[in-house]
Amino acid sequence: MGDTPDRSANAGTGGSRVTIGHTGSAGAALSVDVPVTSADGAPDGAGRRDDGSNGGAGSGRGTGPGGGGPALGGGGALPRRRAFGAERLFEIFTLAAGTMVLVIIVAIAIFLVAKAVPALNANTANFFTFEGWFPNEAEPRFGIGALAFGTVLTSVLALLLAVPVALGIALYLSHYAPRRVGTALGFLVDLLAAVPSVVFGLWGRDYFYGPVQDFSVWLNRYFGWIPIFGGDGPFGRSILLGSLVLAIMVLPIITSLSREVFRQTPTANEEAALALGATKWEMIRTAVLPYGRPGVIGATMLGLGRALGETIALAMTLGIVSNISFNIISNGGNTIAANIANAFGEANDVGRGALIASGLVLFSITLIVNITARAIIYRRREFTESAA
């Protein structure tokens, strides 16, 4: 590429001489001669503005008349970033906090494994398939099969009872109720999460037991041909009673999270559905529910994690019988957490190790549930981005 020819104008007519040189590399500074007229109209040679040198790219430094004017090609350099400041300190603090969570989880897992291995070595039965729990005998025999089955069964049944009610409450509070009514009712629902577990357990054992017993007898009389409602009794302290109490306990968690997810639905989506002639329910079915599906799934998984680890309430309402049975109205049922609460006080060294081994299984189940919930949420990137 050749040099660009000079373009000049007659100085007598007030023109200015502009010279553009390409003697440097690409992006070199621009040199401009601009005559400055003095008070008597004569050109002043001091009016030259030199915006940089003929060096490399971006090496120019602009000066005006007298060396203090603004640069034609850009400003000065950005201030240098401090090597260690408040931002760096905050970054280190957050990294340490996140790492500490992982360290604690790993430490808990190591503790459970270390305490459980001696009891597992002393066990004379299959830990995964044996239904009984006799770790304090001379020949310890215990298994996690019945306890894990009861834990999953009560939790799943509680979710089947709680999720439809929670979604109905969340939709009413977010799209149907007046603002003041929705705020007040939402506060009351959230208040259920503050009730201690032992209060729910006492209420279920002393006051909810009678109605559930009568309902179980009615189910057995008219639907006894269904295996889950069969049996000859007695009825009352059963999987059904524990699941109902557990459903009430997880209801505020699922309701609160689902309500917030439904409120985040873009207004444009809702207005577009209504503009096309959809009714309120059709708008919710086509715009609100599809958008909030990942959040609802995540809320349900968190409720499941809460239900899996519940201890005192189930220890007071279940029949504490370690067997694998789908019958939900007969006395019986047991969970890992309830078994730990009931048996830890009378356990010997092997018995405590066996209970810790069952706690390791519960820890693994809850960890898998939470990881699954997080993976489901991250599959929908538009949900995570809108919630960020």
ABEGO torsion letter per residue (X at the ends): XBBBBBBBBBAAAGBBBBBBBAABBBGBBBBBBBBBBBAAGBBBAAABBBBEBABBBGABBBBBBGGABBBAAEBBBBBBBBABBAAAAAAAAAAAAAAAAAAAAAAAAAAAAAAAAAAAAABABBAAABABBBAABABBBBBAAAAAAAAAAAAAAAAAAAAAAAAAAAAAAAAABBAAAAAAAAAAAAAAAABBAAAAAAAAAAAAAAAAAAAAAAAAAAAAABAAABEAOBBGBBAAAAAAAAAAAAAAAAAAAAAAAAAABBAAAAAAAAAAGBBAAAAAAAAAAAAAAAAAAAAAAAAAAAAAABAAAAAAABAGBBBBBABAABBEEBBAAAAAAAAAAABBAAAAAAAAAAAAAAAAAAAAAAAAAAAAAAABAAAAAAAX
